[in-house]
């Protein structure tokens, strides 16, 4: 039960990382050339705001790492 926070944070990090990749990273060249928005082959309109998902992914990854570090530190202190 004590690993739930690590698992949830890691899953959220993976989800937001996937959003970052799909909404920004894959089309970063098109977005930077257009300077405002880019139309994808499937008709989606992407903007530079998609890079924000990378920030959320990094934040949740950091939270997962901090939670895991605290759990392992408590476990080692109990020995």
N, C-alpha and C positions, 0 to 999 in steps of 0.2 A: 504494500500500500504506500510505502514511503517513496517509491519510484514513480508515482503517478505524475508528479509535477515535472519530472525530467522527461517522461514519455510524452506528455501533452505539449510541453514546450518544444520538444524535438519534432513532433508531428506538425505543429504550427509552423515551425521553421521550414520544414520540407514543403508544406503547402504554399507558403508565401514565396519560397524560392522558386517553385514551379510557376507561380503567377508572374514573378519577375522575369523568368525566362520566356514565358509565352507572350507576355504583354510588352516587353521591352527588349531583352537581350537578343532574341532571334532577329528582330527588325531594327536593331540600333543604327545600322548604316542608312537605311531608308529614312528613319526618324531624324537623324542628324542632317541629312541632305535636304529634307523638306522644311526644316526649322520650325515646324508647327505640328503637323500631323502626317501620318502615313497610312495609305490604304493597303491592306493586306490582300493577298489573292482571294481569300474567302469573303472579302467585303468589310472586314473590321477596320475601324478607324483608331489608330494608335497614336498616342502623344508621348512627350518626354515624361509626363507624370507617371508612366509605368515604372520608372526607375524607383519610385517610392516603395514598391513591393520589396525591393532588395533591402531597404532599411528595416522593414518589418521582419524579413527573414533573418537578418543579422541580429536584430534585437532578441528574437525568440531563441536563436542559437546561443547567444550570450546567456540568456536566462537558463537555458537547459544546462549549459556548462557550469554555471554558478551553482545551480541546484544539485547537480551531480557531485561537484567538489565538496559542497557542504555535507551531503550524505556520506561520502567516503571519508571525510575528515572526522565526522562523528563516530563512524564505525571503527576507525583506527584508534580514536581516543578511548574507546571502551575496552580495548585489549590490555 
